[in-house]
Amino acid sequence: MGHWTDSIASDRMAVDSEFGDRVRESDFTSQEWGLVMAAVEFEIEGAEDPETARVVADTSQVPQIMPELENVRSQISGMGGAPGGGSAGSGGGVVDSIKGALGLGGDGGDERLETAERLAQEYAGELQERLEDRGKWTRVCAGYGTGE
């Protein structure tokens, strides 16, 4: 499969910018979200019919990067910085690191994984909407999988 996303780099940057608000409202820092996005592959399901085709986020690699996200989180906590939204008052720092190392992190890991996957799918929808609004969707679908 070709790198169809290369042809829409400017659209990805615009969606990245617009999507920043959702990331800030989530429990992810921008650095953590960058790691999530690096693990996500975007695909077009049903590209042969642009009317029904849709961009989907393949998040199958995201679970593998969750430990790295926790490392980023503990580094930020260790420096005294609070990550972006939700987990203020969760105890913090050393206790959370020890709990995580022992697998006692509570619902945090699964909840963060679900949030990452949900946000990635929302991002895919925003990307498709932008391509449709800009009149690029049919061309992108036609070039999908051909290396264009």
Biotite code that builds the C-alpha atoms (Angstrom):
import biotite.structure as struc

atoms = struc.array([
    struc.Atom([0.000, 0.000, 0.000], chain_id="A", res_id=1, res_name="MET", atom_name="CA", element="C"),
    struc.Atom([1.275, 3.450, -0.884], chain_id="A", res_id=2, res_name="GLY", atom_name="CA", element="C"),
    struc.Atom([1.627, 6.371, 1.453], chain_id="A", res_id=3, res_name="HIS", atom_name="CA", element="C"),
    struc.Atom([-1.642, 8.051, 0.553], chain_id="A", res_id=4, res_name="TRP", atom_name="CA", element="C"),
    struc.Atom([-1.341, 10.268, 3.621], chain_id="A", res_id=5, res_name="THR", atom_name="CA", element="C"),
    struc.Atom([1.752, 11.917, 2.111], chain_id="A", res_id=6, res_name="ASP", atom_name="CA", element="C"),
    struc.Atom([-0.463, 13.593, -0.490], chain_id="A", res_id=7, res_name="SER", atom_name="CA", element="C"),
    struc.Atom([-2.613, 15.160, 2.225], chain_id="A", res_id=8, res_name="ILE", atom_name="CA", element="C"),
    struc.Atom([0.120, 16.360, 4.586], chain_id="A", res_id=9, res_name="ALA", atom_name="CA", element="C"),
    struc.Atom([-1.221, 19.930, 4.678], chain_id="A", res_id=10, res_name="SER", atom_name="CA", element="C"),
    struc.Atom([-4.689, 18.614, 5.506], chain_id="A", res_id=11, res_name="ASP", atom_name="CA", element="C"),
    struc.Atom([-3.240, 16.510, 8.319], chain_id="A", res_id=12, res_name="ARG", atom_name="CA", element="C"),
    struc.Atom([-1.480, 19.572, 9.739], chain_id="A", res_id=13, res_name="MET", atom_name="CA", element="C"),
    struc.Atom([-4.710, 21.568, 9.639], chain_id="A", res_id=14, res_name="ALA", atom_name="CA", element="C"),
    struc.Atom([-6.636, 18.781, 11.392], chain_id="A", res_id=15, res_name="VAL", atom_name="CA", element="C"),
    struc.Atom([-3.795, 18.469, 13.938], chain_id="A", res_id=16, res_name="ASP", atom_name="CA", element="C"),
    struc.Atom([-4.202, 22.143, 14.714], chain_id="A", res_id=17, res_name="SER", atom_name="CA", element="C"),
    struc.Atom([-7.998, 22.014, 14.939], chain_id="A", res_id=18, res_name="GLU", atom_name="CA", element="C"),
    struc.Atom([-7.884, 18.790, 16.971], chain_id="A", res_id=19, res_name="PHE", atom_name="CA", element="C"),
    struc.Atom([-5.579, 20.329, 19.575], chain_id="A", res_id=20, res_name="GLY", atom_name="CA", element="C"),
    struc.Atom([-8.565, 21.480, 21.632], chain_id="A", res_id=21, res_name="ASP", atom_name="CA", element="C"),
    struc.Atom([-9.851, 17.916, 21.967], chain_id="A", res_id=22, res_name="ARG", atom_name="CA", element="C"),
    struc.Atom([-6.423, 16.720, 23.028], chain_id="A", res_id=23, res_name="VAL", atom_name="CA", element="C"),
    struc.Atom([-6.160, 19.496, 25.628], chain_id="A", res_id=24, res_name="ARG", atom_name="CA", element="C"),
    struc.Atom([-9.584, 18.487, 26.992], chain_id="A", res_id=25, res_name="GLU", atom_name="CA", element="C"),
    struc.Atom([-8.441, 14.874, 27.269], chain_id="A", res_id=26, res_name="SER", atom_name="CA", element="C"),
    struc.Atom([-6.044, 13.375, 29.768], chain_id="A", res_id=27, res_name="ASP", atom_name="CA", element="C"),
    struc.Atom([-3.203, 13.417, 27.209], chain_id="A", res_id=28, res_name="PHE", atom_name="CA", element="C"),
    struc.Atom([-0.374, 15.906, 26.987], chain_id="A", res_id=29, res_name="THR", atom_name="CA", element="C"),
    struc.Atom([0.607, 16.973, 23.480], chain_id="A", res_id=30, res_name="SER", atom_name="CA", element="C"),
    struc.Atom([3.748, 14.823, 23.777], chain_id="A", res_id=31, res_name="GLN", atom_name="CA", element="C"),
    struc.Atom([1.682, 11.770, 24.725], chain_id="A", res_id=32, res_name="GLU", atom_name="CA", element="C"),
    struc.Atom([-0.765, 12.430, 21.886], chain_id="A", res_id=33, res_name="TRP", atom_name="CA", element="C"),
    struc.Atom([2.165, 12.623, 19.489], chain_id="A", res_id=34, res_name="GLY", atom_name="CA", element="C"),
    struc.Atom([3.189, 9.121, 20.558], chain_id="A", res_id=35, res_name="LEU", atom_name="CA", element="C"),
    struc.Atom([-0.362, 7.865, 20.062], chain_id="A", res_id=36, res_name="VAL", atom_name="CA", element="C"),
    struc.Atom([-0.528, 9.360, 16.573], chain_id="A", res_id=37, res_name="MET", atom_name="CA", element="C"),
    struc.Atom([2.827, 7.833, 15.664], chain_id="A", res_id=38, res_name="ALA", atom_name="CA", element="C"),
    struc.Atom([1.339, 4.412, 16.490], chain_id="A", res_id=39, res_name="ALA", atom_name="CA", element="C"),
    struc.Atom([-1.873, 4.950, 14.502], chain_id="A", res_id=40, res_name="VAL", atom_name="CA", element="C"),
    struc.Atom([-2.162, 4.025, 10.838], chain_id="A", res_id=41, res_name="GLU", atom_name="CA", element="C"),
    struc.Atom([-4.949, 5.592, 8.810], chain_id="A", res_id=42, res_name="PHE", atom_name="CA", element="C"),
    struc.Atom([-6.716, 3.523, 6.183], chain_id="A", res_id=43, res_name="GLU", atom_name="CA", element="C"),
    struc.Atom([-9.634, 4.045, 3.830], chain_id="A", res_id=44, res_name="ILE", atom_name="CA", element="C"),
    struc.Atom([-12.271, 1.338, 4.034], chain_id="A", res_id=45, res_name="GLU", atom_name="CA", element="C"),
    struc.Atom([-14.164, 0.841, 0.795], chain_id="A", res_id=46, res_name="GLY", atom_name="CA", element="C"),
    struc.Atom([-12.020, 3.276, -1.198], chain_id="A", res_id=47, res_name="ALA", atom_name="CA", element="C"),
    struc.Atom([-13.474, 1.988, -4.471], chain_id="A", res_id=48, res_name="GLU", atom_name="CA", element="C"),
    struc.Atom([-16.727, 3.858, -3.673], chain_id="A", res_id=49, res_name="ASP", atom_name="CA", element="C"),
    struc.Atom([-16.074, 7.390, -2.341], chain_id="A", res_id=50, res_name="PRO", atom_name="CA", element="C"),
    struc.Atom([-19.778, 7.745, -1.473], chain_id="A", res_id=51, res_name="GLU", atom_name="CA", element="C"),
    struc.Atom([-19.544, 5.094, 1.232], chain_id="A", res_id=52, res_name="THR", atom_name="CA", element="C"),
    struc.Atom([-15.777, 4.976, 1.874], chain_id="A", res_id=53, res_name="ALA", atom_name="CA", element="C"),
    struc.Atom([-14.475, 6.177, 5.196], chain_id="A", res_id=54, res_name="ARG", atom_name="CA", element="C"),
    struc.Atom([-11.177, 6.943, 6.867], chain_id="A", res_id=55, res_name="VAL", atom_name="CA", element="C"),
    struc.Atom([-10.550, 4.647, 9.807], chain_id="A", res_id=56, res_name="VAL", atom_name="CA", element="C"),
    struc.Atom([-7.801, 4.659, 12.383], chain_id="A", res_id=57, res_name="ALA", atom_name="CA", element="C"),
    struc.Atom([-5.988, 1.354, 12.814], chain_id="A", res_id=58, res_name="ASP", atom_name="CA", element="C"),
    struc.Atom([-5.164, 1.528, 16.519], chain_id="A", res_id=59, res_name="THR", atom_name="CA", element="C"),
    struc.Atom([-3.862, -2.043, 16.818], chain_id="A", res_id=60, res_name="SER", atom_name="CA", element="C"),
    struc.Atom([-0.363, -0.759, 17.698], chain_id="A", res_id=61, res_name="GLN", atom_name="CA", element="C"),
    struc.Atom([-1.546, 1.684, 20.386], chain_id="A", res_id=62, res_name="VAL", atom_name="CA", element="C"),
    struc.Atom([-1.576, -0.873, 23.263], chain_id="A", res_id=63, res_name="PRO", atom_name="CA", element="C"),
    struc.Atom([2.154, -1.471, 22.676], chain_id="A", res_id=64, res_name="GLN", atom_name="CA", element="C"),
    struc.Atom([2.987, 2.194, 23.273], chain_id="A", res_id=65, res_name="ILE", atom_name="CA", element="C"),
    struc.Atom([0.921, 2.595, 26.441], chain_id="A", res_id=66, res_name="MET", atom_name="CA", element="C"),
    struc.Atom([3.913, 1.756, 28.701], chain_id="A", res_id=67, res_name="PRO", atom_name="CA", element="C"),
    struc.Atom([5.876, 4.518, 26.960], chain_id="A", res_id=68, res_name="GLU", atom_name="CA", element="C"),
    struc.Atom([3.000, 6.924, 27.610], chain_id="A", res_id=69, res_name="LEU", atom_name="CA", element="C"),
    struc.Atom([3.219, 6.059, 31.281], chain_id="A", res_id=70, res_name="GLU", atom_name="CA", element="C"),
    struc.Atom([6.979, 6.756, 31.189], chain_id="A", res_id=71, res_name="ASN", atom_name="CA", element="C"),
    struc.Atom([6.283, 10.185, 29.705], chain_id="A", res_id=72, res_name="VAL", atom_name="CA", element="C"),
    struc.Atom([3.632, 10.781, 32.359], chain_id="A", res_id=73, res_name="ARG", atom_name="CA", element="C"),
    struc.Atom([5.978, 9.821, 35.217], chain_id="A", res_id=74, res_name="SER", atom_name="CA", element="C"),
    struc.Atom([8.738, 12.052, 33.818], chain_id="A", res_id=75, res_name="GLN", atom_name="CA", element="C"),
    struc.Atom([6.324, 14.983, 33.694], chain_id="A", res_id=76, res_name="ILE", atom_name="CA", element="C"),
    struc.Atom([5.073, 14.218, 37.216], chain_id="A", res_id=77, res_name="SER", atom_name="CA", element="C"),
    struc.Atom([8.643, 13.961, 38.441], chain_id="A", res_id=78, res_name="GLY", atom_name="CA", element="C"),
    struc.Atom([9.347, 17.441, 37.113], chain_id="A", res_id=79, res_name="MET", atom_name="CA", element="C"),
    struc.Atom([6.335, 18.827, 38.934], chain_id="A", res_id=80, res_name="GLY", atom_name="CA", element="C"),
    struc.Atom([4.320, 19.504, 35.800], chain_id="A", res_id=81, res_name="GLY", atom_name="CA", element="C"),
    struc.Atom([0.719, 18.425, 35.764], chain_id="A", res_id=82, res_name="ALA", atom_name="CA", element="C"),
    struc.Atom([-0.469, 16.753, 32.570], chain_id="A", res_id=83, res_name="PRO", atom_name="CA", element="C"),
    struc.Atom([-3.340, 18.262, 30.594], chain_id="A", res_id=84, res_name="GLY", atom_name="CA", element="C"),
    struc.Atom([-6.771, 17.478, 31.993], chain_id="A", res_id=85, res_name="GLY", atom_name="CA", element="C"),
    struc.Atom([-8.389, 14.834, 33.996], chain_id="A", res_id=86, res_name="GLY", atom_name="CA", element="C"),
    struc.Atom([-6.033, 13.304, 36.508], chain_id="A", res_id=87, res_name="SER", atom_name="CA", element="C"),
    struc.Atom([-5.392, 16.183, 38.891], chain_id="A", res_id=88, res_name="ALA", atom_name="CA", element="C"),
    struc.Atom([-5.537, 14.874, 42.438], chain_id="A", res_id=89, res_name="GLY", atom_name="CA", element="C"),
    struc.Atom([-4.732, 11.290, 41.499], chain_id="A", res_id=90, res_name="SER", atom_name="CA", element="C"),
    struc.Atom([-1.959, 11.029, 44.087], chain_id="A", res_id=91, res_name="GLY", atom_name="CA", element="C"),
    struc.Atom([0.870, 11.608, 41.660], chain_id="A", res_id=92, res_name="GLY", atom_name="CA", element="C"),
    struc.Atom([4.509, 10.834, 41.218], chain_id="A", res_id=93, res_name="GLY", atom_name="CA", element="C"),
    struc.Atom([6.165, 8.035, 43.127], chain_id="A", res_id=94, res_name="VAL", atom_name="CA", element="C"),
    struc.Atom([3.015, 6.287, 44.348], chain_id="A", res_id=95, res_name="VAL", atom_name="CA", element="C"),
    struc.Atom([1.524, 6.155, 40.853], chain_id="A", res_id=96, res_name="ASP", atom_name="CA", element="C"),
    struc.Atom([4.843, 4.952, 39.428], chain_id="A", res_id=97, res_name="SER", atom_name="CA", element="C"),
    struc.Atom([5.044, 2.142, 41.977], chain_id="A", res_id=98, res_name="ILE", atom_name="CA", element="C"),
    struc.Atom([1.417, 1.176, 41.421], chain_id="A", res_id=99, res_name="LYS", atom_name="CA", element="C"),
    struc.Atom([2.001, 1.148, 37.673], chain_id="A", res_id=100, res_name="GLY", atom_name="CA", element="C"),
    struc.Atom([5.125, -0.986, 38.002], chain_id="A", res_id=101, res_name="ALA", atom_name="CA", element="C"),
    struc.Atom([3.184, -3.471, 40.103], chain_id="A", res_id=102, res_name="LEU", atom_name="CA", element="C"),
    struc.Atom([0.264, -3.492, 37.688], chain_id="A", res_id=103, res_name="GLY", atom_name="CA", element="C"),
    struc.Atom([-1.954, -1.832, 40.291], chain_id="A", res_id=104, res_name="LEU", atom_name="CA", element="C"),
    struc.Atom([-2.690, 1.289, 38.305], chain_id="A", res_id=105, res_name="GLY", atom_name="CA", element="C"),
    struc.Atom([-6.421, 0.859, 38.651], chain_id="A", res_id=106, res_name="GLY", atom_name="CA", element="C"),
    struc.Atom([-8.545, 1.761, 35.643], chain_id="A", res_id=107, res_name="ASP", atom_name="CA", element="C"),
    struc.Atom([-6.096, 4.361, 34.329], chain_id="A", res_id=108, res_name="GLY", atom_name="CA", element="C"),
    struc.Atom([-4.355, 2.252, 31.680], chain_id="A", res_id=109, res_name="GLY", atom_name="CA", element="C"),
    struc.Atom([-7.479, 0.745, 30.143], chain_id="A", res_id=110, res_name="ASP", atom_name="CA", element="C"),
    struc.Atom([-9.310, 4.039, 30.325], chain_id="A", res_id=111, res_name="GLU", atom_name="CA", element="C"),
    struc.Atom([-6.411, 5.868, 28.656], chain_id="A", res_id=112, res_name="ARG", atom_name="CA", element="C"),
    struc.Atom([-6.218, 3.207, 25.939], chain_id="A", res_id=113, res_name="LEU", atom_name="CA", element="C"),
    struc.Atom([-9.950, 3.549, 25.237], chain_id="A", res_id=114, res_name="GLU", atom_name="CA", element="C"),
    struc.Atom([-9.615, 7.338, 25.154], chain_id="A", res_id=115, res_name="THR", atom_name="CA", element="C"),
    struc.Atom([-6.651, 7.119, 22.753], chain_id="A", res_id=116, res_name="ALA", atom_name="CA", element="C"),
    struc.Atom([-8.563, 4.804, 20.433], chain_id="A", res_id=117, res_name="GLU", atom_name="CA", element="C"),
    struc.Atom([-11.706, 6.958, 20.559], chain_id="A", res_id=118, res_name="ARG", atom_name="CA", element="C"),
    struc.Atom([-9.772, 10.156, 19.867], chain_id="A", res_id=119, res_name="LEU", atom_name="CA", element="C"),
    struc.Atom([-7.936, 8.511, 16.958], chain_id="A", res_id=120, res_name="ALA", atom_name="CA", element="C"),
    struc.Atom([-11.266, 7.505, 15.387], chain_id="A", res_id=121, res_name="GLN", atom_name="CA", element="C"),
    struc.Atom([-12.612, 11.041, 15.912], chain_id="A", res_id=122, res_name="GLU", atom_name="CA", element="C"),
    struc.Atom([-9.462, 12.379, 14.264], chain_id="A", res_id=123, res_name="TYR", atom_name="CA", element="C"),
    struc.Atom([-10.046, 10.066, 11.284], chain_id="A", res_id=124, res_name="ALA", atom_name="CA", element="C"),
    struc.Atom([-13.582, 11.447, 10.940], chain_id="A", res_id=125, res_name="GLY", atom_name="CA", element="C"),
    struc.Atom([-12.313, 15.034, 11.066], chain_id="A", res_id=126, res_name="GLU", atom_name="CA", element="C"),
    struc.Atom([-9.701, 14.245, 8.419], chain_id="A", res_id=127, res_name="LEU", atom_name="CA", element="C"),
    struc.Atom([-12.286, 12.723, 6.090], chain_id="A", res_id=128, res_name="GLN", atom_name="CA", element="C"),
    struc.Atom([-14.628, 15.662, 6.620], chain_id="A", res_id=129, res_name="GLU", atom_name="CA", element="C"),
    struc.Atom([-11.853, 18.099, 5.724], chain_id="A", res_id=130, res_name="ARG", atom_name="CA", element="C"),
    struc.Atom([-10.984, 16.167, 2.559], chain_id="A", res_id=131, res_name="LEU", atom_name="CA", element="C"),
    struc.Atom([-14.627, 16.104, 1.521], chain_id="A", res_id=132, res_name="GLU", atom_name="CA", element="C"),
    struc.Atom([-15.068, 19.822, 2.247], chain_id="A", res_id=133, res_name="ASP", atom_name="CA", element="C"),
    struc.Atom([-11.981, 20.620, 0.154], chain_id="A", res_id=134, res_name="ARG", atom_name="CA", element="C"),
    struc.Atom([-13.111, 18.461, -2.788], chain_id="A", res_id=135, res_name="GLY", atom_name="CA", element="C"),
    struc.Atom([-10.167, 16.078, -2.391], chain_id="A", res_id=136, res_name="LYS", atom_name="CA", element="C"),
    struc.Atom([-11.983, 12.967, -1.154], chain_id="A", res_id=137, res_name="TRP", atom_name="CA", element="C"),
    struc.Atom([-12.681, 11.325, -4.555], chain_id="A", res_id=138, res_name="THR", atom_name="CA", element="C"),
    struc.Atom([-9.078, 11.851, -5.686], chain_id="A", res_id=139, res_name="ARG", atom_name="CA", element="C"),
    struc.Atom([-7.711, 10.483, -2.406], chain_id="A", res_id=140, res_name="VAL", atom_name="CA", element="C"),
    struc.Atom([-9.941, 7.414, -2.646], chain_id="A", res_id=141, res_name="CYS", atom_name="CA", element="C"),
    struc.Atom([-8.882, 6.831, -6.257], chain_id="A", res_id=142, res_name="ALA", atom_name="CA", element="C"),
    struc.Atom([-5.219, 7.001, -5.308], chain_id="A", res_id=143, res_name="GLY", atom_name="CA", element="C"),
    struc.Atom([-5.549, 4.853, -2.188], chain_id="A", res_id=144, res_name="TYR", atom_name="CA", element="C"),
    struc.Atom([-3.455, 1.727, -2.403], chain_id="A", res_id=145, res_name="GLY", atom_name="CA", element="C"),
    struc.Atom([-1.842, 2.715, -5.714], chain_id="A", res_id=146, res_name="THR", atom_name="CA", element="C"),
    struc.Atom([1.138, 4.487, -4.197], chain_id="A", res_id=147, res_name="GLY", atom_name="CA", element="C"),
    struc.Atom([-0.141, 7.952, -5.092], chain_id="A", res_id=148, res_name="GLU", atom_name="CA", element="C"),
])
